[in-house]
Amino acid sequence: MDYPMDYAERFQQLDAWLARYQSVWRATPFTQHKLPWEQDWPELATWLRSRSLAEAEQAHTQLQALHAPQPFRELSLQAEALSQIPDWSVAPVQSWPELLERHIPGRKWQQITRFAQASQRGWSQPPRHWLDWCAGKGHLGRLLAWQGGQPLTCLEQDAQLNQDGRALSQALQLNAQHLDYDVMTPTAWNQLRPDHSLVALHACGQLHMTLLEQAVVAGCAQIALSPCCYNRIDGTHYRPLSQRARQSRLHLSKRDLGLPLQATHTAGQRSRRLRDQSMAWRLAFDVWQREVTGRDAYLPTPSKPESAMGQGFIAFCNDLAQHHGLKLSASTDWTALESRGWQRLAEVRNLELVGGLFRRPLEVWLLLDRALFLQEAGYTVSLGLFAPAHLTPRNFLLLAEEKTEQPITSL
Ligand SMILES: C[S@@+](CC[C@H](N)C(=O)[O-])C[C@H]1O[C@@H](n2cnc3c(N)ncnc32)[C@H](O)[C@@H]1O
């Protein structure tokens, strides 16, 4: 393995840093008018509050480049150092039959080929049997099996996806089975064997945590996992996998687990505009309800379909007021209120940039929990990036290989 980082040490540093600043990254500018950190960093708060919505949008994906007052820069450098992970991403040069990539959107295929390429680098033994976990049609497993000639087993609960995958595997004359299994059940776990190399591209929270637990139980030889949707877990709070992370002071809620996922703005312009409008109107309603009720607290607002916004701002507020048993006043200056909503939205988005600095470090904390769990179970582990962020923001790859006993040579 080519990655000398000491995961336990890095985890310790990250854990202490995240615990120290938890009131910063847990702050919710959308629902809190005053954030806990503003008192300590008034210059930063005033600067962010004075910026426009467009400036916040621009800074969102380039936080390191933002020249904000301290401690923004200092936190940004710390976040970068603590999230440093080697980049294994290389554009594949090999060619393959068209059938392998048929019907796969371009970006997805690029993820798959890079995943396949990067996953081969971390193992000392050649894979013997691929097992694709939550395989969909099994595109990733099929590419790997086609490249190396090993058998392939795909576990997927959607029978139609399996049927389509089976047809594709047969057309390429691969030794593949696509099984209708719910990977959260023991019947699926019974499929796992020590000669399996498990691969999972973008398996959600509990699905990939179960993969790791069951792979360890079955003693699977190798694992290549790219996790996503850390917040899709059973229960309200995160239950760490590793002994090390179980000792942490951080008790992560589902909401906390969603923070690493907030980095992307992949939506089209129209849906972004609608999302902004809906948020600005909710924030305007929030300003109004705090003044009317005299309670300086956010009132949750029900999610509304796009059509509700077609009725206009006053009707939108009226619906929300009715929902909470409040009555709108005839004397309200709606134009002024709406522009206060937009003003609040600009402030919210700019203030959120501070929490944004902690997105990647929190994701690395979660990955290191997985890495340490596998190390504790006797695996050799490495962590890298398999694709650039523009191909997928979930671009971490965790590679693990069970340590094999070295044969004792006779003297
Ligand atoms: C995000 S997709 C990833 C699919 C594939 N790995 C890829 O990258 O194209 C998640 C897949 O997991 C499958 N899935 C979700 N829950 C599952 C479960 N409990 N058991 C088996 N498959 C499941 C879904 O049907 C879907 O095909």
The ligand as an SDF file (V2000), in Angstrom:
LIG
                    3D

 27 29  0  0  0  0  0  0  0  0999 V2000
  -27.1920    4.6930   -5.6580 C   0  0  0  0  0  0  0  0  0  0  0  0
  -27.5870    3.2010   -6.4520 S   0  0  0  0  0  0  0  0  0  0  0  0
  -25.9840    2.5800   -6.8240 C   0  0  0  0  0  0  0  0  0  0  0  0
  -26.0420    1.5430   -7.8960 C   0  0  0  0  0  0  0  0  0  0  0  0
  -24.6900    1.1840   -8.5000 C   0  0  0  0  0  0  0  0  0  0  0  0
  -23.7630    0.7620   -7.4900 N   0  0  0  0  0  0  0  0  0  0  0  0
  -24.1800    2.3610   -9.2720 C   0  0  0  0  0  0  0  0  0  0  0  0
  -23.3100    3.0650   -8.8020 O   0  0  0  0  0  0  0  0  0  0  0  0
  -24.6920    2.5760  -10.3650 O   0  0  0  0  0  0  0  0  0  0  0  0
  -28.1410    2.2490   -5.1710 C   0  0  0  0  0  0  0  0  0  0  0  0
  -28.6710    0.8550   -5.5600 C   0  0  0  0  0  0  0  0  0  0  0  0
  -28.8930    0.1720   -4.3570 O   0  0  0  0  0  0  0  0  0  0  0  0
  -30.0470   -0.6140   -4.5000 C   0  0  0  0  0  0  0  0  0  0  0  0
  -30.5370   -0.9050   -3.1480 N   0  0  0  0  0  0  0  0  0  0  0  0
  -31.0700   -0.0290   -2.2570 C   0  0  0  0  0  0  0  0  0  0  0  0
  -31.3880   -0.6830   -1.1200 N   0  0  0  0  0  0  0  0  0  0  0  0
  -31.0260   -1.9640   -1.2820 C   0  0  0  0  0  0  0  0  0  0  0  0
  -31.1210   -3.1180   -0.4630 C   0  0  0  0  0  0  0  0  0  0  0  0
  -31.6150   -3.0420    0.7790 N   0  0  0  0  0  0  0  0  0  0  0  0
  -30.6710   -4.2930   -0.9550 N   0  0  0  0  0  0  0  0  0  0  0  0
  -30.1630   -4.3720   -2.2060 C   0  0  0  0  0  0  0  0  0  0  0  0
  -30.0550   -3.3190   -3.0370 N   0  0  0  0  0  0  0  0  0  0  0  0
  -30.4930   -2.1260   -2.5800 C   0  0  0  0  0  0  0  0  0  0  0  0
  -30.9700    0.2570   -5.3020 C   0  0  0  0  0  0  0  0  0  0  0  0
  -31.9940   -0.5100   -5.9010 O   0  0  0  0  0  0  0  0  0  0  0  0
  -30.0000    0.8650   -6.3090 C   0  0  0  0  0  0  0  0  0  0  0  0
  -29.8910    0.0530   -7.4560 O   0  0  0  0  0  0  0  0  0  0  0  0
  1  2  1  0
  2  3  1  0
  2 10  1  0
  3  4  1  0
  4  5  1  0
  5  6  1  0
  5  7  1  0
  7  8  2  0
  7  9  1  0
 10 11  1  0
 11 12  1  0
 11 26  1  0
 12 13  1  0
 13 14  1  0
 13 24  1  0
 14 15  1  0
 14 23  1  0
 15 16  2  0
 16 17  1  0
 17 18  1  0
 17 23  2  0
 18 19  1  0
 18 20  2  0
 20 21  1  0
 21 22  2  0
 22 23  1  0
 24 25  1  0
 24 26  1  0
 26 27  1  0
M  CHG  2   2   1   9  -1
M  END
$$$$
